[in-house]
Amino acid sequence: MHGYALDNAAGETVERFNALESCYDTATRDSLRRTGLAGGWNCLEIGAGGGSIALWLSDMTGPDGRVTVTDIAPGQLAPGLLACPNVQVLRHDVVNDALPEAEFDLIHARLVLLHLPERRAVLQRLVRSLRPGGWLVLDEFDCSWTPVLMTPYEGAEVTFERVHAGFLESLTESGADVTWGRKLFGEFVRAGLSEVSSTTFAMAWPGGSAGASLHHANTTQLADRIQGHGVPAEDLHLLWSLLEDPRFAVQSYPMVSACGRRER
């Protein structure tokens, strides 16, 4: 059953992209700034989603820079991105399609390799695509730590945990590594990158928040698969009610941002 479980052609995609941008763009931008990102850089943004980070990279690199934006299905990109003169958008499969070697000052991807069974081979390809001295930045979740922080009634925590476990099982059977984020630091070192560092960002997601809507989008899209793992439909409906209830709160997915530099 390998293949990206959260197909971006689904109706829940816009809700998911909006939630990710709202919750995580600030942390992603902070990680990218730590590379020394400046005007004139040649950047590659892989799996750009709605395109918010690619649009920011376009602003940061300026008229002398270049941002190549790739996605296996780029139809969800913001129209404003397509109008940027220093942006090139490509339909591209990072697993199977060629990448230029020793080309980019910065390569970034968020929540892409987590879903790819070939993630380690892709990581090596990305390193080879960096110019000497170039930076690789990956943002990935560790989905194993999402404690419930507050509940409106007894048993709500169990409902969340049961549905969420079914969701993670659905991702795993599609080839995802739901703990990939915690492995990034070691993988960067083993890939031969230098100056490797990582940070972890997390926050509380109360019911009705953008973060809660991410859980709603994901579990709605994969509802059939989740039920296939023994989760009753009643639990899904209870969870969706909790995700709108401000008396409920859950810890966000911790996003690990790893940075590493190709040797000069």
Secondary structure, 3 states (H helix, E strand, C coil): CCCCCCCCCCCCHHHHHHHHHHHHHHHHHHHHHCCCCCCCCEEEEECCCCCHHHHHHHHHHCCCCEEEEEECCHHHCCHHHHCCCCEEEEECCCCCCCCCCCCEEEEEEECCHHHCCCHHHHHHHHHHHEEEEEEEEEEEECCCCCCEEECCCCCHHHHHHHHHHHHHHHHHHCCCCCCHHHHHHHHHHHCCCEEEEEEEECCEEECCCHHHHHHHHHHHHCHHHHHHCCCCHHHHHHHHHHCCCCCCEEECCCEEEEEEECCC
